[in-house]
Amino acid sequence: MRIAIAGSGAMARYICDEFPKYGHQVVILSRSEKSVFNGRPNISQVVTDYSVDSLVAAIDNCEMLISMILSYGTDFIDAHLNLIKACQLSPKCKRFVPSEYAGDVENYPDMPLFYYHTREPIRKALREQSELEWTIVSVGWLADYVVPSRNRYLADLGPAFPIDLAANQIVIPGTGNDHIDVTAARDLAAALAMLANAPSWEPYLYISGEKTTWNDLAKLVQQRYPSMTEVKRIGLGQLLNTIQTSTDEEEILLSHYQIFTPLGGGSLDPELVQRHRRKYFAGLHFRKPEDLINEAFTNGNTIV
Protein backbone atom coordinates (compact mmCIF):
# COMPACT_ATOMS: atom_id res chain seq x y z
CA MET A 1 0.00 0.00 0.00
CA ARG A 2 1.19 3.53 -0.79
CA ILE A 3 0.83 5.68 2.33
CA ALA A 4 1.51 9.41 2.70
CA ILE A 5 3.02 10.76 5.92
CA ALA A 6 2.58 14.46 6.69
CA GLY A 7 5.61 15.62 8.63
CA SER A 8 9.26 14.58 8.49
CA GLY A 9 10.28 14.51 12.14
CA ALA A 10 11.20 11.69 14.50
CA MET A 11 7.99 9.68 14.13
CA ALA A 12 8.34 9.75 10.34
CA ARG A 13 11.74 8.09 10.76
CA TYR A 14 10.25 5.26 12.81
CA ILE A 15 7.52 4.87 10.19
CA CYS A 16 10.12 4.65 7.42
CA ASP A 17 11.86 1.89 9.38
CA GLU A 18 8.71 -0.12 10.03
CA PHE A 19 6.22 0.35 7.19
CA PRO A 20 8.28 -1.40 4.47
CA LYS A 21 8.38 -4.49 6.71
CA TYR A 22 4.61 -4.70 6.19
CA GLY A 23 4.80 -4.19 2.44
CA HIS A 24 3.98 -0.48 2.41
CA GLN A 25 5.51 2.29 0.32
CA VAL A 26 5.96 5.55 2.21
CA VAL A 27 5.63 9.06 0.76
CA ILE A 28 6.99 11.72 3.13
CA LEU A 29 5.31 15.12 2.78
CA SER A 30 7.55 17.95 3.93
CA ARG A 31 8.20 21.63 3.30
CA SER A 32 11.80 20.78 2.36
CA GLU A 33 13.67 17.65 1.34
CA LYS A 34 15.33 15.77 4.19
CA SER A 35 18.56 13.92 3.43
CA VAL A 36 17.83 11.29 6.09
CA PHE A 37 15.16 9.79 3.82
CA ASN A 38 17.20 9.81 0.61
CA GLY A 39 18.18 6.56 -1.09
CA ARG A 40 15.98 4.31 1.01
CA PRO A 41 13.96 1.54 -0.66
CA ASN A 42 10.20 2.11 -0.65
CA ILE A 43 10.63 5.66 0.70
CA SER A 44 10.06 8.81 -1.35
CA GLN A 45 9.68 12.50 -0.55
CA VAL A 46 7.39 15.18 -1.91
CA VAL A 47 8.00 18.83 -1.09
CA THR A 48 4.73 20.66 -0.40
CA ASP A 49 3.66 24.08 0.83
CA TYR A 50 0.58 22.45 2.42
CA SER A 51 -1.85 24.28 0.17
CA VAL A 52 -4.76 22.11 -0.94
CA ASP A 53 -3.59 22.00 -4.58
CA SER A 54 -0.06 21.06 -3.53
CA LEU A 55 -1.33 18.32 -1.22
CA VAL A 56 -3.69 16.85 -3.80
CA ALA A 57 -0.73 16.42 -6.13
CA ALA A 58 1.48 15.09 -3.33
CA ILE A 59 -0.90 12.29 -2.29
CA ASP A 60 -1.58 11.17 -5.85
CA ASN A 61 -1.83 7.35 -5.92
CA CYS A 62 -1.75 7.14 -2.11
CA GLU A 63 -4.48 5.19 -0.34
CA MET A 64 -4.00 6.56 3.16
CA LEU A 65 -2.67 9.70 4.86
CA ILE A 66 -1.19 9.80 8.35
CA SER A 67 -0.25 13.08 9.99
CA MET A 68 2.76 13.31 12.27
CA ILE A 69 2.79 17.10 12.32
CA LEU A 70 3.59 18.46 15.78
CA SER A 71 2.56 22.03 16.51
CA TYR A 72 0.38 23.84 19.01
CA GLY A 73 -0.38 26.89 16.88
CA THR A 74 -2.98 27.83 14.30
CA ASP A 75 -0.65 26.47 11.61
CA PHE A 76 -1.56 22.99 12.89
CA ILE A 77 -5.25 23.67 12.30
CA ASP A 78 -4.68 25.16 8.85
CA ALA A 79 -2.46 22.28 7.73
CA HIS A 80 -4.86 19.61 8.95
CA LEU A 81 -7.94 21.19 7.41
CA ASN A 82 -6.03 21.27 4.12
CA LEU A 83 -5.01 17.63 4.55
CA ILE A 84 -8.67 16.71 5.00
CA LYS A 85 -9.70 18.72 1.93
CA ALA A 86 -6.93 17.14 -0.14
CA CYS A 87 -8.13 13.65 0.81
CA GLN A 88 -11.69 14.60 -0.06
CA LEU A 89 -10.53 15.73 -3.50
CA SER A 90 -8.32 12.69 -4.01
CA PRO A 91 -9.80 9.79 -6.02
CA LYS A 92 -8.00 7.17 -3.88
CA CYS A 93 -6.83 8.58 -0.54
CA LYS A 94 -9.90 8.16 1.67
CA ARG A 95 -8.36 7.15 4.98
CA PHE A 96 -6.90 9.72 7.36
CA VAL A 97 -5.19 9.61 10.75
CA PRO A 98 -4.79 13.09 12.30
CA SER A 99 -1.86 13.92 14.54
CA GLU A 100 -2.95 13.16 18.12
CA TYR A 101 -1.15 10.23 19.84
CA ALA A 102 -1.84 11.41 23.39
CA GLY A 103 -4.25 10.39 26.16
CA ASP A 104 -7.88 9.35 26.54
CA VAL A 105 -9.52 11.68 24.01
CA GLU A 106 -12.98 10.19 24.42
CA ASN A 107 -13.28 10.86 28.15
CA TYR A 108 -10.85 13.78 28.46
CA PRO A 109 -11.16 15.62 25.14
CA ASP A 110 -9.99 18.95 26.57
CA MET A 111 -6.80 17.67 28.19
CA PRO A 112 -4.20 18.95 27.94
CA LEU A 113 -6.04 22.21 27.28
CA PHE A 114 -3.46 23.59 24.83
CA TYR A 115 -3.80 20.34 22.88
CA TYR A 116 -7.58 20.67 22.76
CA HIS A 117 -7.45 24.18 21.29
CA THR A 118 -5.65 22.94 18.17
CA ARG A 119 -6.97 19.37 17.94
CA GLU A 120 -10.69 19.85 18.54
CA PRO A 121 -11.29 21.85 15.32
CA ILE A 122 -9.84 18.89 13.39
CA ARG A 123 -11.90 16.34 15.32
CA LYS A 124 -15.01 18.39 14.64
CA ALA A 125 -14.26 18.62 10.92
CA LEU A 126 -13.80 14.85 10.74
CA ARG A 127 -16.98 14.13 12.69
CA GLU A 128 -19.01 16.39 10.40
CA GLN A 129 -17.94 14.76 7.12
CA SER A 130 -18.65 11.31 5.70
CA GLU A 131 -16.24 10.99 2.76
CA LEU A 132 -13.19 9.90 4.75
CA GLU A 133 -12.64 7.06 7.17
CA TRP A 134 -10.63 8.31 10.13
CA THR A 135 -9.43 7.31 13.57
CA ILE A 136 -7.91 9.16 16.52
CA VAL A 137 -5.02 7.16 17.97
CA SER A 138 -4.29 7.34 21.71
CA VAL A 139 -1.04 5.98 23.16
CA GLY A 140 -0.71 7.74 26.53
CA TRP A 141 2.93 8.85 26.73
CA LEU A 142 5.72 7.83 24.38
CA ALA A 143 8.01 5.66 26.49
CA ASP A 144 11.32 6.21 24.69
CA TYR A 145 12.48 8.99 27.01
CA VAL A 146 13.60 6.31 29.49
CA VAL A 147 16.59 5.62 27.22
CA PRO A 148 19.41 8.06 26.35
CA SER A 149 19.05 10.33 23.32
CA ARG A 150 21.50 8.20 21.31
CA ASN A 151 18.98 5.34 21.46
CA ARG A 152 15.99 7.19 20.01
CA TYR A 153 15.01 9.45 17.16
CA LEU A 154 12.85 11.50 19.52
CA ALA A 155 14.50 14.69 20.73
CA ASP A 156 14.69 15.40 24.45
CA LEU A 157 11.36 16.59 25.81
CA GLY A 158 12.92 18.29 28.82
CA PRO A 159 10.79 18.68 31.95
CA ALA A 160 7.57 17.99 30.00
CA PHE A 161 8.37 14.29 30.52
CA PRO A 162 8.75 13.74 34.29
CA ILE A 163 11.86 11.59 33.84
CA ASP A 164 14.54 13.80 32.30
CA LEU A 165 17.70 11.75 31.73
CA ALA A 166 19.61 14.66 30.21
CA ALA A 167 19.10 16.77 33.33
CA ASN A 168 19.47 13.84 35.75
CA GLN A 169 16.18 14.85 37.28
CA ILE A 170 12.79 13.34 38.01
CA VAL A 171 9.84 15.66 38.70
CA ILE A 172 6.69 13.73 39.59
CA PRO A 173 3.33 15.53 39.38
CA GLY A 174 0.73 14.69 42.02
CA THR A 175 1.13 11.57 44.14
CA GLY A 176 2.91 9.64 41.42
CA ASN A 177 0.47 6.77 41.94
CA ASP A 178 -1.92 7.83 39.17
CA HIS A 179 -2.04 5.36 36.31
CA ILE A 180 -0.51 6.24 32.97
CA ASP A 181 -0.07 4.31 29.74
CA VAL A 182 3.23 4.33 27.89
CA THR A 183 4.00 3.15 24.36
CA ALA A 184 7.26 2.82 22.43
CA ALA A 185 7.46 5.07 19.36
CA ARG A 186 8.63 2.21 17.12
CA ASP A 187 5.74 0.05 18.32
CA LEU A 188 3.33 2.86 17.48
CA ALA A 189 4.78 2.96 13.97
CA ALA A 190 4.40 -0.81 13.58
CA ALA A 191 0.83 -0.62 14.87
CA LEU A 192 -0.03 2.05 12.30
CA ALA A 193 1.43 -0.17 9.57
CA MET A 194 -0.89 -2.98 10.66
CA LEU A 195 -3.82 -0.60 10.98
CA ALA A 196 -3.45 0.26 7.30
CA ASN A 197 -4.37 -3.33 6.43
CA ALA A 198 -7.49 -3.42 8.62
CA PRO A 199 -10.75 -3.59 6.64
CA SER A 200 -12.42 -0.94 8.83
CA TRP A 201 -11.56 1.40 11.67
CA GLU A 202 -13.19 2.61 14.85
CA PRO A 203 -13.22 6.39 15.48
CA TYR A 204 -11.00 6.00 18.55
CA LEU A 205 -8.09 3.59 18.79
CA TYR A 206 -6.14 2.73 21.94
CA ILE A 207 -2.55 1.47 22.00
CA SER A 208 -0.40 0.83 25.06
CA GLY A 209 2.83 -0.97 25.84
CA GLU A 210 2.23 -0.92 29.59
CA LYS A 211 0.03 0.66 32.22
CA THR A 212 2.22 1.95 35.02
CA THR A 213 2.75 4.97 37.32
CA TRP A 214 5.38 7.68 37.47
CA ASN A 215 6.52 6.29 40.84
CA ASP A 216 7.12 2.85 39.34
CA LEU A 217 8.88 4.32 36.31
CA ALA A 218 11.06 6.42 38.60
CA LYS A 219 12.09 3.29 40.56
CA LEU A 220 12.92 1.47 37.32
CA VAL A 221 15.01 4.36 36.01
CA GLN A 222 16.86 4.82 39.30
CA GLN A 223 17.74 1.12 39.35
CA ARG A 224 19.25 1.30 35.87
CA TYR A 225 20.77 4.81 35.96
CA PRO A 226 22.58 5.37 39.29
CA SER A 227 23.01 9.09 38.59
CA MET A 228 19.24 9.63 38.69
CA THR A 229 19.14 10.27 42.41
CA GLU A 230 17.16 13.50 42.48
CA VAL A 231 13.38 13.21 42.72
CA LYS A 232 11.16 16.24 43.14
CA ARG A 233 7.41 16.30 43.57
CA ILE A 234 4.95 18.97 42.61
CA GLY A 235 1.43 18.96 44.03
CA LEU A 236 -1.86 19.47 42.25
CA GLY A 237 -2.45 22.74 44.09
CA GLN A 238 0.89 24.11 42.94
CA LEU A 239 0.12 23.19 39.34
CA LEU A 240 -3.30 24.82 39.47
CA ASN A 241 -1.79 27.95 41.00
CA THR A 242 0.80 28.18 38.22
CA ILE A 243 -1.86 27.81 35.53
CA GLN A 244 -4.04 30.46 37.15
CA THR A 245 -1.44 33.05 38.12
CA SER A 246 1.72 32.67 36.03
CA THR A 247 2.49 35.06 33.18
CA ASP A 248 5.20 32.78 31.75
CA GLU A 249 3.73 30.91 28.76
CA GLU A 250 6.29 28.10 28.88
CA GLU A 251 5.69 27.60 32.60
CA ILE A 252 1.93 27.43 32.01
CA LEU A 253 2.38 24.96 29.14
CA LEU A 254 4.56 22.74 31.33
CA SER A 255 1.96 22.80 34.12
CA HIS A 256 -0.73 21.67 31.66
CA TYR A 257 1.52 18.75 30.73
CA GLN A 258 2.07 17.92 34.39
CA ILE A 259 -1.55 18.18 35.53
CA PHE A 260 -2.62 15.84 32.74
CA THR A 261 -1.64 12.75 34.77
CA PRO A 262 -3.19 13.56 38.20
CA LEU A 263 -6.49 14.38 36.48
CA GLY A 264 -6.57 10.98 34.77
CA GLY A 265 -6.10 11.96 31.14
CA GLY A 266 -3.04 9.80 30.58
CA SER A 267 -4.66 6.50 31.54
CA LEU A 268 -6.38 4.41 28.87
CA ASP A 269 -9.20 1.89 29.34
CA PRO A 270 -7.37 -1.47 29.59
CA GLU A 271 -10.31 -3.38 28.13
CA LEU A 272 -10.27 -1.18 25.03
CA VAL A 273 -6.50 -1.52 24.74
CA GLN A 274 -6.75 -5.31 24.83
CA ARG A 275 -9.72 -5.41 22.45
CA HIS A 276 -7.89 -3.29 19.91
CA ARG A 277 -4.78 -5.45 20.27
CA ARG A 278 -6.82 -8.50 19.36
CA LYS A 279 -8.73 -6.74 16.57
CA TYR A 280 -5.94 -4.80 14.86
CA PHE A 281 -2.53 -5.88 16.16
CA ALA A 282 -2.56 -9.65 16.61
CA GLY A 283 1.02 -10.91 16.79
CA LEU A 284 2.60 -7.50 17.45
CA HIS A 285 4.76 -7.43 20.58
CA PHE A 286 4.35 -4.16 22.47
CA ARG A 287 7.39 -3.46 24.60
CA LYS A 288 7.49 -2.10 28.12
CA PRO A 289 9.87 0.65 29.29
CA GLU A 290 12.10 -1.99 30.91
CA ASP A 291 12.38 -3.74 27.55
CA LEU A 292 13.56 -0.51 25.93
CA ILE A 293 16.18 0.04 28.62
CA ASN A 294 17.40 -3.54 28.25
CA GLU A 295 17.73 -3.12 24.47
CA ALA A 296 19.65 0.13 24.90
CA PHE A 297 22.02 -1.46 27.43
CA THR A 298 22.56 -4.54 25.27
CA ASN A 299 23.16 -2.67 22.02
CA GLY A 300 24.73 0.65 22.94
CA ASN A 301 23.89 2.70 19.85
CA THR A 302 20.71 0.99 18.68
CA ILE A 303 17.54 3.01 18.10
CA VAL A 304 15.13 1.05 20.27
Summary of the structure (lengths in Angstrom):
residues: 304
radius of gyration: 19.1
end to end distance: 25.3
largest distance: 56.4
contacts: 990
relative contact order: 0.14
helix: 42%
strand: 18%
